[in-house]
Amino acid sequence: MTTEILDCPMDPKTNDAQASTVREYLAALLAELWKAGEGFSGKRPFGNSGWEWEVYTALVREELVPGVIDDDGYLDEVDQDAADRVVREAITTLGAIR
């Protein structure tokens, strides 16, 4: 399932990292952390707050975690615990890839 999570599509036009997949999003997040160093803003890594919700939306859209997307395409509900759990699992998998 972690490959599914990492390969989960994202619309690069609607997320601040301009990522096409969750894998690319996480890589962009890590690159931003490295670039900013101790000035990194966990609240606004790409300039806006609520960045986690961009990933949550992709996971719900692909039915990888429970949630609801409204008629306008916005995330209305998400099982945040489940979403955080699968993202942490995906991050752990990234670390195991050699």
C-alpha positions as a Markdown table, in Angstrom:
| # | Residue | x | y | z |
|---|---|---|---|---|
| 1 | Met | 0.0 | 0.0 | 0.0 |
| 2 | Thr | 2.9 | 2.4 | 0.6 |
| 3 | Thr | 3.7 | 2.5 | -3.1 |
| 4 | Glu | 0.1 | 3.4 | -3.8 |
| 5 | Ile | 0.4 | 6.2 | -1.3 |
| 6 | Leu | 3.7 | 7.5 | -2.7 |
| 7 | Asp | 2.4 | 7.3 | -6.3 |
| 8 | Cys | -0.9 | 8.8 | -5.4 |
| 9 | Pro | -1.6 | 11.5 | -8.0 |
| 10 | Met | -1.8 | 15.2 | -7.1 |
| 11 | Asp | -2.7 | 18.1 | -9.4 |
| 12 | Pro | 0.4 | 20.3 | -9.6 |
| 13 | Lys | -1.8 | 23.3 | -10.4 |
| 14 | Thr | -3.6 | 23.0 | -7.0 |
| 15 | Asn | -0.8 | 22.4 | -4.5 |
| 16 | Asp | 1.9 | 24.8 | -3.4 |
| 17 | Ala | 4.7 | 22.3 | -4.1 |
| 18 | Gln | 3.5 | 21.9 | -7.7 |
| 19 | Ala | 3.9 | 18.1 | -7.2 |
| 20 | Ser | 2.3 | 15.5 | -9.4 |
| 21 | Thr | 2.4 | 12.8 | -6.7 |
| 22 | Val | 2.6 | 12.4 | -3.0 |
| 23 | Arg | 6.2 | 11.2 | -3.5 |
| 24 | Glu | 7.1 | 14.4 | -5.3 |
| 25 | Tyr | 5.3 | 16.5 | -2.6 |
| 26 | Leu | 7.3 | 14.8 | 0.2 |
| 27 | Ala | 10.5 | 15.3 | -1.7 |
| 28 | Ala | 9.7 | 19.0 | -2.3 |
| 29 | Leu | 9.0 | 19.3 | 1.4 |
| 30 | Leu | 12.3 | 17.8 | 2.4 |
| 31 | Ala | 14.1 | 20.0 | -0.2 |
| 32 | Glu | 12.4 | 23.1 | 1.3 |
| 33 | Leu | 13.5 | 22.0 | 4.8 |
| 34 | Trp | 17.1 | 21.5 | 3.7 |
| 35 | Lys | 17.1 | 24.8 | 1.9 |
| 36 | Ala | 15.6 | 26.8 | 4.7 |
| 37 | Gly | 17.6 | 25.1 | 7.5 |
| 38 | Glu | 16.8 | 26.4 | 10.9 |
| 39 | Gly | 14.5 | 29.1 | 9.3 |
| 40 | Phe | 12.2 | 26.3 | 8.0 |
| 41 | Ser | 8.5 | 27.0 | 8.8 |
| 42 | Gly | 6.6 | 23.9 | 9.6 |
| 43 | Lys | 3.5 | 26.0 | 9.5 |
| 44 | Arg | 4.1 | 27.5 | 6.1 |
| 45 | Pro | 6.8 | 25.5 | 4.3 |
| 46 | Phe | 5.6 | 26.6 | 0.8 |
| 47 | Gly | 4.2 | 30.0 | 1.9 |
| 48 | Asn | 0.7 | 28.9 | 3.0 |
| 49 | Ser | -0.6 | 27.2 | 6.0 |
| 50 | Gly | -2.7 | 24.0 | 5.8 |
| 51 | Trp | -0.3 | 22.3 | 3.5 |
| 52 | Glu | -1.1 | 18.9 | 5.0 |
| 53 | Trp | -4.6 | 19.2 | 3.5 |
| 54 | Glu | -3.2 | 19.2 | 0.0 |
| 55 | Val | -1.9 | 15.6 | 0.7 |
| 56 | Tyr | -5.1 | 14.6 | 2.5 |
| 57 | Thr | -7.2 | 15.7 | -0.5 |
| 58 | Ala | -5.2 | 13.5 | -2.8 |
| 59 | Leu | -5.4 | 10.5 | -0.5 |
| 60 | Val | -9.2 | 10.9 | -0.1 |
| 61 | Arg | -9.7 | 11.5 | -3.8 |
| 62 | Glu | -7.9 | 8.2 | -4.5 |
| 63 | Glu | -9.9 | 6.5 | -1.7 |
| 64 | Leu | -6.7 | 5.6 | 0.2 |
| 65 | Val | -8.1 | 7.1 | 3.4 |
| 66 | Pro | -11.7 | 7.8 | 4.4 |
| 67 | Gly | -13.1 | 11.3 | 3.8 |
| 68 | Val | -15.4 | 13.5 | 1.8 |
| 69 | Ile | -14.7 | 15.9 | -1.1 |
| 70 | Asp | -17.4 | 18.4 | -1.7 |
| 71 | Asp | -19.0 | 19.1 | -5.1 |
| 72 | Asp | -16.5 | 21.9 | -5.7 |
| 73 | Gly | -13.5 | 19.5 | -5.2 |
| 74 | Tyr | -12.6 | 20.7 | -1.7 |
| 75 | Leu | -11.9 | 18.4 | 1.2 |
| 76 | Asp | -14.9 | 18.5 | 3.5 |
| 77 | Glu | -14.0 | 15.7 | 5.9 |
| 78 | Val | -11.0 | 13.4 | 6.4 |
| 79 | Asp | -10.0 | 10.7 | 8.9 |
| 80 | Gln | -6.9 | 12.7 | 9.9 |
| 81 | Asp | -5.5 | 9.9 | 12.1 |
| 82 | Ala | -5.7 | 7.4 | 9.2 |
| 83 | Ala | -4.2 | 9.9 | 6.8 |
| 84 | Asp | -1.3 | 10.8 | 9.1 |
| 85 | Arg | -0.7 | 7.1 | 9.7 |
| 86 | Val | -0.4 | 6.2 | 6.0 |
| 87 | Val | 1.8 | 9.3 | 5.3 |
| 88 | Arg | 4.2 | 8.3 | 8.1 |
| 89 | Glu | 4.3 | 4.7 | 6.7 |
| 90 | Ala | 5.1 | 6.1 | 3.3 |
| 91 | Ile | 7.9 | 8.3 | 4.7 |
| 92 | Thr | 9.3 | 5.3 | 6.5 |
| 93 | Thr | 9.3 | 3.4 | 3.2 |
| 94 | Leu | 11.1 | 6.2 | 1.5 |
| 95 | Gly | 13.9 | 5.9 | 4.1 |
| 96 | Ala | 14.1 | 2.1 | 3.4 |
| 97 | Ile | 14.5 | 2.5 | -0.4 |
| 98 | Arg | 18.2 | 2.1 | -1.3 |
